[in-house]
Amino acid sequence: MTSLRVRISILSLALLAGPVAPASAAVAPAAPSPTVEELRLDRAVPREILERSGFDAVPRHLTRTLGSARSYGEAHKVVVRQGA
């Protein structure tokens, strides 16, 4: 009779622990930290260089054209064209 109680107890614990296991999924990895070059872009001198060269409009233009893309294919073409 004792072995039946032990089996029922083990089965009960397994049933209780079963639904808990999938809920403990791994956390997504954190975004990588910015590079040294990316951190420097917020300073005054790099910002002035970008403004004088006209490259300060590039991110705005890319954001605008990506936002107007209606499909993945169009967005891919925009990225390929802008990255060239």
PyMOL Python script that loads the backbone (N, CA, C, O; Angstrom):
from pymol import cmd

cmd.read_pdbstr("""\
ATOM      1  N   MET A   1       0.813  -1.186   0.000  1.00  0.00           N
ATOM      2  CA  MET A   1       0.000   0.000   0.000  1.00  0.00           C
ATOM      3  C   MET A   1       0.866   1.263   0.000  1.00  0.00           C
ATOM      4  O   MET A   1       0.491   2.289  -0.568  1.00  0.00           O
ATOM      5  N   THR A   2       2.028   1.168   0.647  1.00  0.00           N
ATOM      6  CA  THR A   2       2.915   2.319   0.711  1.00  0.00           C
ATOM      7  C   THR A   2       3.427   2.687  -0.670  1.00  0.00           C
ATOM      8  O   THR A   2       3.526   3.869  -1.001  1.00  0.00           O
ATOM      9  N   SER A   3       3.751   1.690  -1.480  1.00  0.00           N
ATOM     10  CA  SER A   3       4.264   1.993  -2.811  1.00  0.00           C
ATOM     11  C   SER A   3       3.206   2.667  -3.678  1.00  0.00           C
ATOM     12  O   SER A   3       3.545   3.479  -4.540  1.00  0.00           O
ATOM     13  N   LEU A   4       1.929   2.345  -3.466  1.00  0.00           N
ATOM     14  CA  LEU A   4       0.857   3.003  -4.215  1.00  0.00           C
ATOM     15  C   LEU A   4       0.778   4.478  -3.818  1.00  0.00           C
ATOM     16  O   LEU A   4       0.612   5.345  -4.675  1.00  0.00           O
ATOM     17  N   ARG A   5       0.896   4.759  -2.524  1.00  0.00           N
ATOM     18  CA  ARG A   5       0.877   6.153  -2.059  1.00  0.00           C
ATOM     19  C   ARG A   5       2.069   6.931  -2.611  1.00  0.00           C
ATOM     20  O   ARG A   5       1.935   8.095  -2.988  1.00  0.00           O
ATOM     21  N   VAL A   6       3.221   6.295  -2.655  1.00  0.00           N
ATOM     22  CA  VAL A   6       4.420   6.946  -3.188  1.00  0.00           C
ATOM     23  C   VAL A   6       4.228   7.247  -4.665  1.00  0.00           C
ATOM     24  O   VAL A   6       4.568   8.336  -5.129  1.00  0.00           O
ATOM     25  N   ARG A   7       3.686   6.292  -5.402  1.00  0.00           N
ATOM     26  CA  ARG A   7       3.455   6.505  -6.840  1.00  0.00           C
ATOM     27  C   ARG A   7       2.451   7.628  -7.076  1.00  0.00           C
ATOM     28  O   ARG A   7       2.641   8.460  -7.963  1.00  0.00           O
ATOM     29  N   ILE A   8       1.393   7.651  -6.288  1.00  0.00           N
ATOM     30  CA  ILE A   8       0.390   8.707  -6.441  1.00  0.00           C
ATOM     31  C   ILE A   8       1.002  10.060  -6.084  1.00  0.00           C
ATOM     32  O   ILE A   8       0.720  11.059  -6.747  1.00  0.00           O
ATOM     33  N   SER A   9       1.817  10.102  -5.066  1.00  0.00           N
ATOM     34  CA  SER A   9       2.473  11.358  -4.677  1.00  0.00           C
ATOM     35  C   SER A   9       3.409  11.853  -5.772  1.00  0.00           C
ATOM     36  O   SER A   9       3.428  13.041  -6.093  1.00  0.00           O
ATOM     37  N   ILE A  10       4.176  10.945  -6.336  1.00  0.00           N
ATOM     38  CA  ILE A  10       5.095  11.326  -7.418  1.00  0.00           C
ATOM     39  C   ILE A  10       4.319  11.798  -8.635  1.00  0.00           C
ATOM     40  O   ILE A  10       4.693  12.784  -9.270  1.00  0.00           O
ATOM     41  N   LEU A  11       3.232  11.093  -8.965  1.00  0.00           N
ATOM     42  CA  LEU A  11       2.399  11.499 -10.098  1.00  0.00           C
ATOM     43  C   LEU A  11       1.791  12.872  -9.849  1.00  0.00           C
ATOM     44  O   LEU A  11       1.733  13.705 -10.753  1.00  0.00           O
ATOM     45  N   SER A  12       1.340  13.105  -8.623  1.00  0.00           N
ATOM     46  CA  SER A  12       0.763  14.412  -8.288  1.00  0.00           C
ATOM     47  C   SER A  12       1.792  15.523  -8.431  1.00  0.00           C
ATOM     48  O   SER A  12       1.496  16.582  -8.984  1.00  0.00           O
ATOM     49  N   LEU A  13       2.985  15.286  -7.939  1.00  0.00           N
ATOM     50  CA  LEU A  13       4.040  16.294  -8.069  1.00  0.00           C
ATOM     51  C   LEU A  13       4.395  16.545  -9.533  1.00  0.00           C
ATOM     52  O   LEU A  13       4.621  17.686  -9.936  1.00  0.00           O
ATOM     53  N   ALA A  14       4.443  15.483 -10.319  1.00  0.00           N
ATOM     54  CA  ALA A  14       4.764  15.639 -11.736  1.00  0.00           C
ATOM     55  C   ALA A  14       3.686  16.436 -12.452  1.00  0.00           C
ATOM     56  O   ALA A  14       3.992  17.273 -13.301  1.00  0.00           O
ATOM     57  N   LEU A  15       2.420  16.181 -12.114  1.00  0.00           N
ATOM     58  CA  LEU A  15       1.327  16.923 -12.744  1.00  0.00           C
ATOM     59  C   LEU A  15       1.334  18.389 -12.332  1.00  0.00           C
ATOM     60  O   LEU A  15       1.024  19.267 -13.137  1.00  0.00           O
ATOM     61  N   LEU A  16       1.684  18.649 -11.090  1.00  0.00           N
ATOM     62  CA  LEU A  16       1.748  20.039 -10.634  1.00  0.00           C
ATOM     63  C   LEU A  16       2.931  20.780 -11.243  1.00  0.00           C
ATOM     64  O   LEU A  16       2.822  21.960 -11.574  1.00  0.00           O
ATOM     65  N   ALA A  17       4.042  20.104 -11.389  1.00  0.00           N
ATOM     66  CA  ALA A  17       5.243  20.744 -11.916  1.00  0.00           C
ATOM     67  C   ALA A  17       5.218  20.841 -13.432  1.00  0.00           C
ATOM     68  O   ALA A  17       5.934  21.665 -14.001  1.00  0.00           O
ATOM     69  N   GLY A  18       4.430  20.040 -14.089  1.00  0.00           N
ATOM     70  CA  GLY A  18       4.386  20.018 -15.553  1.00  0.00           C
ATOM     71  C   GLY A  18       4.060  21.359 -16.179  1.00  0.00           C
ATOM     72  O   GLY A  18       4.826  21.844 -17.012  1.00  0.00           O
ATOM     73  N   PRO A  19       2.937  21.981 -15.801  1.00  0.00           N
ATOM     74  CA  PRO A  19       2.586  23.259 -16.426  1.00  0.00           C
ATOM     75  C   PRO A  19       3.528  24.399 -16.056  1.00  0.00           C
ATOM     76  O   PRO A  19       3.575  25.401 -16.768  1.00  0.00           O
ATOM     77  N   VAL A  20       4.266  24.276 -14.978  1.00  0.00           N
ATOM     78  CA  VAL A  20       5.154  25.353 -14.539  1.00  0.00           C
ATOM     79  C   VAL A  20       6.407  25.420 -15.401  1.00  0.00           C
ATOM     80  O   VAL A  20       6.933  26.510 -15.627  1.00  0.00           O
ATOM     81  N   ALA A  21       6.891  24.304 -15.880  1.00  0.00           N
ATOM     82  CA  ALA A  21       8.155  24.271 -16.613  1.00  0.00           C
ATOM     83  C   ALA A  21       8.148  25.132 -17.877  1.00  0.00           C
ATOM     84  O   ALA A  21       9.094  25.898 -18.059  1.00  0.00           O
ATOM     85  N   PRO A  22       7.154  25.063 -18.759  1.00  0.00           N
ATOM     86  CA  PRO A  22       7.201  25.901 -19.960  1.00  0.00           C
ATOM     87  C   PRO A  22       7.081  27.393 -19.667  1.00  0.00           C
ATOM     88  O   PRO A  22       7.519  28.213 -20.475  1.00  0.00           O
ATOM     89  N   ALA A  23       6.504  27.757 -18.541  1.00  0.00           N
ATOM     90  CA  ALA A  23       6.329  29.174 -18.233  1.00  0.00           C
ATOM     91  C   ALA A  23       7.658  29.866 -17.942  1.00  0.00           C
ATOM     92  O   ALA A  23       7.750  31.088 -18.059  1.00  0.00           O
ATOM     93  N   SER A  24       8.665  29.123 -17.574  1.00  0.00           N
ATOM     94  CA  SER A  24       9.954  29.735 -17.265  1.00  0.00           C
ATOM     95  C   SER A  24      10.837  29.769 -18.511  1.00  0.00           C
ATOM     96  O   SER A  24      11.901  29.151 -18.556  1.00  0.00           O
ATOM     97  N   ALA A  25      10.381  30.492 -19.502  1.00  0.00           N
ATOM     98  CA  ALA A  25      11.138  30.616 -20.748  1.00  0.00           C
ATOM     99  C   ALA A  25      12.339  31.529 -20.536  1.00  0.00           C
ATOM    100  O   ALA A  25      12.349  32.368 -19.635  1.00  0.00           O
ATOM    101  N   ALA A  26      13.330  31.354 -21.365  1.00  0.00           N
ATOM    102  CA  ALA A  26      14.538  32.169 -21.269  1.00  0.00           C
ATOM    103  C   ALA A  26      14.236  33.608 -21.684  1.00  0.00           C
ATOM    104  O   ALA A  26      13.452  33.852 -22.602  1.00  0.00           O
ATOM    105  N   VAL A  27      14.847  34.522 -21.017  1.00  0.00           N
ATOM    106  CA  VAL A  27      14.684  35.940 -21.321  1.00  0.00           C
ATOM    107  C   VAL A  27      15.496  36.266 -22.568  1.00  0.00           C
ATOM    108  O   VAL A  27      16.606  35.765 -22.749  1.00  0.00           O
ATOM    109  N   ALA A  28      14.934  37.103 -23.416  1.00  0.00           N
ATOM    110  CA  ALA A  28      15.636  37.507 -24.634  1.00  0.00           C
ATOM    111  C   ALA A  28      16.913  38.256 -24.260  1.00  0.00           C
ATOM    112  O   ALA A  28      16.939  38.991 -23.272  1.00  0.00           O
ATOM    113  N   PRO A  29      17.961  38.072 -25.042  1.00  0.00           N
ATOM    114  CA  PRO A  29      19.208  38.777 -24.722  1.00  0.00           C
ATOM    115  C   PRO A  29      19.036  40.288 -24.872  1.00  0.00           C
ATOM    116  O   PRO A  29      18.281  40.760 -25.722  1.00  0.00           O
ATOM    117  N   ALA A  30      19.735  41.015 -24.050  1.00  0.00           N
ATOM    118  CA  ALA A  30      19.661  42.472 -24.095  1.00  0.00           C
ATOM    119  C   ALA A  30      20.297  42.988 -25.386  1.00  0.00           C
ATOM    120  O   ALA A  30      21.158  42.338 -25.977  1.00  0.00           O
ATOM    121  N   ALA A  31      19.858  44.152 -25.799  1.00  0.00           N
ATOM    122  CA  ALA A  31      20.418  44.765 -27.000  1.00  0.00           C
ATOM    123  C   ALA A  31      21.893  45.067 -26.765  1.00  0.00           C
ATOM    124  O   ALA A  31      22.289  45.423 -25.655  1.00  0.00           O
ATOM    125  N   PRO A  32      22.702  44.927 -27.806  1.00  0.00           N
ATOM    126  CA  PRO A  32      24.126  45.213 -27.624  1.00  0.00           C
ATOM    127  C   PRO A  32      24.338  46.691 -27.315  1.00  0.00           C
ATOM    128  O   PRO A  32      23.582  47.548 -27.773  1.00  0.00           O
ATOM    129  N   SER A  33      25.357  46.971 -26.548  1.00  0.00           N
ATOM    130  CA  SER A  33      25.642  48.359 -26.201  1.00  0.00           C
ATOM    131  C   SER A  33      26.181  49.089 -27.430  1.00  0.00           C
ATOM    132  O   SER A  33      26.810  48.474 -28.290  1.00  0.00           O
ATOM    133  N   PRO A  34      25.938  50.392 -27.516  1.00  0.00           N
ATOM    134  CA  PRO A  34      26.412  51.157 -28.670  1.00  0.00           C
ATOM    135  C   PRO A  34      27.936  51.127 -28.775  1.00  0.00           C
ATOM    136  O   PRO A  34      28.643  51.005 -27.774  1.00  0.00           O
ATOM    137  N   THR A  35      28.419  51.240 -29.999  1.00  0.00           N
ATOM    138  CA  THR A  35      29.862  51.274 -30.218  1.00  0.00           C
ATOM    139  C   THR A  35      30.401  52.648 -29.826  1.00  0.00           C
ATOM    140  O   THR A  35      29.631  53.576 -29.576  1.00  0.00           O
ATOM    141  N   VAL A  36      31.698  52.768 -29.775  1.00  0.00           N
ATOM    142  CA  VAL A  36      32.332  54.043 -29.425  1.00  0.00           C
ATOM    143  C   VAL A  36      31.938  55.109 -30.446  1.00  0.00           C
ATOM    144  O   VAL A  36      31.665  56.254 -30.085  1.00  0.00           O
ATOM    145  N   GLU A  37      31.912  54.723 -31.719  1.00  0.00           N
ATOM    146  CA  GLU A  37      31.554  55.681 -32.768  1.00  0.00           C
ATOM    147  C   GLU A  37      30.114  56.159 -32.607  1.00  0.00           C
ATOM    148  O   GLU A  37      29.826  57.342 -32.786  1.00  0.00           O
ATOM    149  N   GLU A  38      29.206  55.236 -32.266  1.00  0.00           N
ATOM    150  CA  GLU A  38      27.810  55.629 -32.088  1.00  0.00           C
ATOM    151  C   GLU A  38      27.643  56.551 -30.886  1.00  0.00           C
ATOM    152  O   GLU A  38      26.810  57.457 -30.911  1.00  0.00           O
ATOM    153  N   LEU A  39      28.415  56.333 -29.851  1.00  0.00           N
ATOM    154  CA  LEU A  39      28.336  57.199 -28.680  1.00  0.00           C
ATOM    155  C   LEU A  39      28.852  58.601 -28.975  1.00  0.00           C
ATOM    156  O   LEU A  39      28.387  59.569 -28.373  1.00  0.00           O
ATOM    157  N   ARG A  40      29.794  58.721 -29.882  1.00  0.00           N
ATOM    158  CA  ARG A  40      30.368  60.031 -30.219  1.00  0.00           C
ATOM    159  C   ARG A  40      29.422  60.882 -31.057  1.00  0.00           C
ATOM    160  O   ARG A  40      29.581  62.102 -31.096  1.00  0.00           O
ATOM    161  N   LEU A  41      28.454  60.287 -31.721  1.00  0.00           N
ATOM    162  CA  LEU A  41      27.578  61.042 -32.617  1.00  0.00           C
ATOM    163  C   LEU A  41      26.747  62.090 -31.893  1.00  0.00           C
ATOM    164  O   LEU A  41      26.308  63.056 -32.517  1.00  0.00           O
ATOM    165  N   ASP A  42      26.521  61.929 -30.608  1.00  0.00           N
ATOM    166  CA  ASP A  42      25.720  62.896 -29.868  1.00  0.00           C
ATOM    167  C   ASP A  42      26.501  64.133 -29.453  1.00  0.00           C
ATOM    168  O   ASP A  42      25.915  65.088 -28.944  1.00  0.00           O
ATOM    169  N   ARG A  43      27.786  64.134 -29.659  1.00  0.00           N
ATOM    170  CA  ARG A  43      28.606  65.286 -29.276  1.00  0.00           C
ATOM    171  C   ARG A  43      28.475  66.398 -30.317  1.00  0.00           C
ATOM    172  O   ARG A  43      27.991  66.170 -31.426  1.00  0.00           O
ATOM    173  N   ALA A  44      28.905  67.585 -29.952  1.00  0.00           N
ATOM    174  CA  ALA A  44      28.705  68.768 -30.794  1.00  0.00           C
ATOM    175  C   ALA A  44      29.498  68.714 -32.100  1.00  0.00           C
ATOM    176  O   ALA A  44      28.949  69.023 -33.157  1.00  0.00           O
ATOM    177  N   VAL A  45      30.767  68.330 -32.053  1.00  0.00           N
ATOM    178  CA  VAL A  45      31.606  68.361 -33.257  1.00  0.00           C
ATOM    179  C   VAL A  45      31.129  67.355 -34.307  1.00  0.00           C
ATOM    180  O   VAL A  45      30.971  67.740 -35.466  1.00  0.00           O
ATOM    181  N   PRO A  46      30.894  66.096 -33.965  1.00  0.00           N
ATOM    182  CA  PRO A  46      30.388  65.179 -34.993  1.00  0.00           C
ATOM    183  C   PRO A  46      29.033  65.617 -35.553  1.00  0.00           C
ATOM    184  O   PRO A  46      28.770  65.453 -36.744  1.00  0.00           O
ATOM    185  N   ARG A  47      28.185  66.166 -34.701  1.00  0.00           N
ATOM    186  CA  ARG A  47      26.882  66.636 -35.175  1.00  0.00           C
ATOM    187  C   ARG A  47      27.059  67.779 -36.171  1.00  0.00           C
ATOM    188  O   ARG A  47      26.359  67.832 -37.182  1.00  0.00           O
ATOM    189  N   GLU A  48      27.986  68.691 -35.897  1.00  0.00           N
ATOM    190  CA  GLU A  48      28.247  69.810 -36.808  1.00  0.00           C
ATOM    191  C   GLU A  48      28.814  69.316 -38.137  1.00  0.00           C
ATOM    192  O   GLU A  48      28.447  69.819 -39.198  1.00  0.00           O
ATOM    193  N   ILE A  49      29.706  68.333 -38.076  1.00  0.00           N
ATOM    194  CA  ILE A  49      30.272  67.768 -39.314  1.00  0.00           C
ATOM    195  C   ILE A  49      29.165  67.149 -40.158  1.00  0.00           C
ATOM    196  O   ILE A  49      29.130  67.342 -41.373  1.00  0.00           O
ATOM    197  N   LEU A  50      28.267  66.410 -39.525  1.00  0.00           N
ATOM    198  CA  LEU A  50      27.159  65.796 -40.265  1.00  0.00           C
ATOM    199  C   LEU A  50      26.240  66.857 -40.864  1.00  0.00           C
ATOM    200  O   LEU A  50      25.787  66.712 -41.999  1.00  0.00           O
ATOM    201  N   GLU A  51      25.963  67.918 -40.113  1.00  0.00           N
ATOM    202  CA  GLU A  51      25.097  68.982 -40.622  1.00  0.00           C
ATOM    203  C   GLU A  51      25.729  69.696 -41.810  1.00  0.00           C
ATOM    204  O   GLU A  51      25.057  69.932 -42.814  1.00  0.00           O
ATOM    205  N   ARG A  52      27.007  70.043 -41.713  1.00  0.00           N
ATOM    206  CA  ARG A  52      27.679  70.766 -42.802  1.00  0.00           C
ATOM    207  C   ARG A  52      27.822  69.916 -44.057  1.00  0.00           C
ATOM    208  O   ARG A  52      27.793  70.439 -45.171  1.00  0.00           O
ATOM    209  N   SER A  53      27.977  68.603 -43.880  1.00  0.00           N
ATOM    210  CA  SER A  53      28.145  67.728 -45.047  1.00  0.00           C
ATOM    211  C   SER A  53      26.814  67.339 -45.677  1.00  0.00           C
ATOM    212  O   SER A  53      26.792  66.805 -46.786  1.00  0.00           O
ATOM    213  N   GLY A  54      25.708  67.596 -44.993  1.00  0.00           N
ATOM    214  CA  GLY A  54      24.401  67.250 -45.535  1.00  0.00           C
ATOM    215  C   GLY A  54      23.927  65.856 -45.158  1.00  0.00           C
ATOM    216  O   GLY A  54      22.829  65.449 -45.536  1.00  0.00           O
ATOM    217  N   PHE A  55      24.739  65.130 -44.423  1.00  0.00           N
ATOM    218  CA  PHE A  55      24.363  63.768 -44.049  1.00  0.00           C
ATOM    219  C   PHE A  55      23.377  63.722 -42.887  1.00  0.00           C
ATOM    220  O   PHE A  55      22.880  62.648 -42.549  1.00  0.00           O
ATOM    221  N   ASP A  56      23.087  64.853 -42.276  1.00  0.00           N
ATOM    222  CA  ASP A  56      22.135  64.844 -41.174  1.00  0.00           C
ATOM    223  C   ASP A  56      20.714  64.555 -41.652  1.00  0.00           C
ATOM    224  O   ASP A  56      19.862  64.167 -40.852  1.00  0.00           O
ATOM    225  N   ALA A  57      20.447  64.740 -42.952  1.00  0.00           N
ATOM    226  CA  ALA A  57      19.118  64.471 -43.505  1.00  0.00           C
ATOM    227  C   ALA A  57      18.923  63.001 -43.858  1.00  0.00           C
ATOM    228  O   ALA A  57      17.791  62.566 -44.069  1.00  0.00           O
ATOM    229  N   VAL A  58      19.997  62.235 -43.924  1.00  0.00           N
ATOM    230  CA  VAL A  58      19.907  60.834 -44.345  1.00  0.00           C
ATOM    231  C   VAL A  58      19.013  60.009 -43.421  1.00  0.00           C
ATOM    232  O   VAL A  58      18.142  59.300 -43.923  1.00  0.00           O
ATOM    233  N   PRO A  59      19.180  60.061 -42.111  1.00  0.00           N
ATOM    234  CA  PRO A  59      18.297  59.254 -41.255  1.00  0.00           C
ATOM    235  C   PRO A  59      16.827  59.635 -41.377  1.00  0.00           C
ATOM    236  O   PRO A  59      15.958  58.763 -41.357  1.00  0.00           O
ATOM    237  N   ARG A  60      16.543  60.928 -41.503  1.00  0.00           N
ATOM    238  CA  ARG A  60      15.144  61.360 -41.660  1.00  0.00           C
ATOM    239  C   ARG A  60      14.565  60.834 -42.960  1.00  0.00           C
ATOM    240  O   ARG A  60      13.425  60.370 -42.990  1.00  0.00           O
ATOM    241  N   HIS A  61      15.349  60.903 -44.046  1.00  0.00           N
ATOM    242  CA  HIS A  61      14.877  60.424 -45.344  1.00  0.00           C
ATOM    243  C   HIS A  61      14.647  58.915 -45.307  1.00  0.00           C
ATOM    244  O   HIS A  61      13.638  58.428 -45.818  1.00  0.00           O
ATOM    245  N   LEU A  62      15.570  58.180 -44.711  1.00  0.00           N
ATOM    246  CA  LEU A  62      15.426  56.726 -44.615  1.00  0.00           C
ATOM    247  C   LEU A  62      14.195  56.361 -43.794  1.00  0.00           C
ATOM    248  O   LEU A  62      13.440  55.465 -44.171  1.00  0.00           O
ATOM    249  N   THR A  63      13.992  57.043 -42.684  1.00  0.00           N
ATOM    250  CA  THR A  63      12.823  56.775 -41.848  1.00  0.00           C
ATOM    251  C   THR A  63      11.537  57.054 -42.607  1.00  0.00           C
ATOM    252  O   THR A  63      10.583  56.280 -42.525  1.00  0.00           O
ATOM    253  N   ARG A  64      11.509  58.149 -43.340  1.00  0.00           N
ATOM    254  CA  ARG A  64      10.315  58.522 -44.093  1.00  0.00           C
ATOM    255  C   ARG A  64      10.018  57.511 -45.197  1.00  0.00           C
ATOM    256  O   ARG A  64       8.871  57.095 -45.359  1.00  0.00           O
ATOM    257  N   THR A  65      11.043  57.108 -45.962  1.00  0.00           N
ATOM    258  CA  THR A  65      10.806  56.169 -47.060  1.00  0.00           C
ATOM    259  C   THR A  65      10.485  54.768 -46.541  1.00  0.00           C
ATOM    260  O   THR A  65       9.672  54.065 -47.142  1.00  0.00           O
ATOM    261  N   LEU A  66      11.102  54.354 -45.446  1.00  0.00           N
ATOM    262  CA  LEU A  66      10.747  53.050 -44.869  1.00  0.00           C
ATOM    263  C   LEU A  66       9.319  53.066 -44.338  1.00  0.00           C
ATOM    264  O   LEU A  66       8.598  52.074 -44.447  1.00  0.00           O
ATOM    265  N   GLY A  67       8.922  54.180 -43.772  1.00  0.00           N
ATOM    266  CA  GLY A  67       7.556  54.295 -43.260  1.00  0.00           C
ATOM    267  C   GLY A  67       6.511  54.250 -44.350  1.00  0.00           C
ATOM    268  O   GLY A  67       5.383  53.820 -44.111  1.00  0.00           O
ATOM    269  N   SER A  68       6.869  54.690 -45.550  1.00  0.00           N
ATOM    270  CA  SER A  68       5.902  54.676 -46.650  1.00  0.00           C
ATOM    271  C   SER A  68       5.916  53.370 -47.431  1.00  0.00           C
ATOM    272  O   SER A  68       5.081  53.181 -48.316  1.00  0.00           O
ATOM    273  N   ALA A  69       6.834  52.470 -47.131  1.00  0.00           N
ATOM    274  CA  ALA A  69       6.871  51.168 -47.813  1.00  0.00           C
ATOM    275  C   ALA A  69       5.639  50.370 -47.416  1.00  0.00           C
ATOM    276  O   ALA A  69       5.263  50.328 -46.245  1.00  0.00           O
ATOM    277  N   ARG A  70       5.016  49.736 -48.407  1.00  0.00           N
ATOM    278  CA  ARG A  70       3.773  49.004 -48.154  1.00  0.00           C
ATOM    279  C   ARG A  70       3.969  47.504 -48.029  1.00  0.00           C
ATOM    280  O   ARG A  70       3.021  46.783 -47.717  1.00  0.00           O
ATOM    281  N   SER A  71       5.175  47.023 -48.265  1.00  0.00           N
ATOM    282  CA  SER A  71       5.431  45.588 -48.165  1.00  0.00           C
ATOM    283  C   SER A  71       6.887  45.369 -47.771  1.00  0.00           C
ATOM    284  O   SER A  71       7.699  46.295 -47.757  1.00  0.00           O
ATOM    285  N   TYR A  72       7.185  44.128 -47.455  1.00  0.00           N
ATOM    286  CA  TYR A  72       8.559  43.777 -47.117  1.00  0.00           C
ATOM    287  C   TYR A  72       9.469  44.000 -48.319  1.00  0.00           C
ATOM    288  O   TYR A  72      10.597  44.469 -48.167  1.00  0.00           O
ATOM    289  N   GLY A  73       8.983  43.666 -49.510  1.00  0.00           N
ATOM    290  CA  GLY A  73       9.779  43.839 -50.722  1.00  0.00           C
ATOM    291  C   GLY A  73      10.154  45.291 -50.961  1.00  0.00           C
ATOM    292  O   GLY A  73      11.299  45.599 -51.290  1.00  0.00           O
ATOM    293  N   GLU A  74       9.180  46.185 -50.793  1.00  0.00           N
ATOM    294  CA  GLU A  74       9.458  47.614 -50.964  1.00  0.00           C
ATOM    295  C   GLU A  74      10.460  48.102 -49.912  1.00  0.00           C
ATOM    296  O   GLU A  74      11.374  48.866 -50.225  1.00  0.00           O
ATOM    297  N   ALA A  75      10.284  47.659 -48.678  1.00  0.00           N
ATOM    298  CA  ALA A  75      11.208  48.063 -47.614  1.00  0.00           C
ATOM    299  C   ALA A  75      12.612  47.543 -47.898  1.00  0.00           C
ATOM    300  O   ALA A  75      13.596  48.239 -47.650  1.00  0.00           O
ATOM    301  N   HIS A  76      12.703  46.336 -48.411  1.00  0.00           N
ATOM    302  CA  HIS A  76      14.012  45.761 -48.749  1.00  0.00           C
ATOM    303  C   HIS A  76      14.680  46.582 -49.849  1.00  0.00           C
ATOM    304  O   HIS A  76      15.880  46.846 -49.778  1.00  0.00           O
ATOM    305  N   LYS A  77      13.919  46.988 -50.860  1.00  0.00           N
ATOM    306  CA  LYS A  77      14.474  47.812 -51.941  1.00  0.00           C
ATOM    307  C   LYS A  77      14.980  49.148 -51.403  1.00  0.00           C
ATOM    308  O   LYS A  77      16.033  49.631 -51.819  1.00  0.00           O
ATOM    309  N   VAL A  78      14.226  49.742 -50.478  1.00  0.00           N
ATOM    310  CA  VAL A  78      14.640  51.021 -49.892  1.00  0.00           C
ATOM    311  C   VAL A  78      15.968  50.857 -49.161  1.00  0.00           C
ATOM    312  O   VAL A  78      16.869  51.681 -49.314  1.00  0.00           O
ATOM    313  N   VAL A  79      16.090  49.799 -48.370  1.00  0.00           N
ATOM    314  CA  VAL A  79      17.313  49.581 -47.600  1.00  0.00           C
ATOM    315  C   VAL A  79      18.489  49.317 -48.526  1.00  0.00           C
ATOM    316  O   VAL A  79      19.587  49.825 -48.294  1.00  0.00           O
ATOM    317  N   VAL A  80      18.273  48.527 -49.576  1.00  0.00           N
ATOM    318  CA  VAL A  80      19.358  48.245 -50.526  1.00  0.00           C
ATOM    319  C   VAL A  80      19.772  49.527 -51.239  1.00  0.00           C
ATOM    320  O   VAL A  80      20.962  49.794 -51.404  1.00  0.00           O
ATOM    321  N   ARG A  81      18.791  50.316 -51.660  1.00  0.00           N
ATOM    322  CA  ARG A  81      19.092  51.553 -52.383  1.00  0.00           C
ATOM    323  C   ARG A  81      19.801  52.556 -51.474  1.00  0.00           C
ATOM    324  O   ARG A  81      20.762  53.195 -51.902  1.00  0.00           O
ATOM    325  N   GLN A  82      19.347  52.706 -50.235  1.00  0.00           N
ATOM    326  CA  GLN A  82      19.957  53.663 -49.318  1.00  0.00           C
ATOM    327  C   GLN A  82      21.338  53.208 -48.852  1.00  0.00           C
ATOM    328  O   GLN A  82      22.204  54.036 -48.569  1.00  0.00           O
ATOM    329  N   GLY A  83      21.542  51.904 -48.773  1.00  0.00           N
ATOM    330  CA  GLY A  83      22.819  51.394 -48.299  1.00  0.00           C
ATOM    331  C   GLY A  83      23.896  51.373 -49.359  1.00  0.00           C
ATOM    332  O   GLY A  83      25.071  51.188 -49.042  1.00  0.00           O
ATOM    333  N   ALA A  84      23.520  51.560 -50.612  1.00  0.00           N
ATOM    334  CA  ALA A  84      24.494  51.497 -51.711  1.00  0.00           C
ATOM    335  C   ALA A  84      25.357  52.727 -51.775  1.00  0.00           C
ATOM    336  O   ALA A  84      26.225  52.828 -52.643  1.00  0.00           O
TER     337      ALA A  84
END
""", "prot")
cmd.dss("prot")
cmd.show_as("cartoon", "prot")
cmd.util.cbc("prot")
cmd.orient("prot")
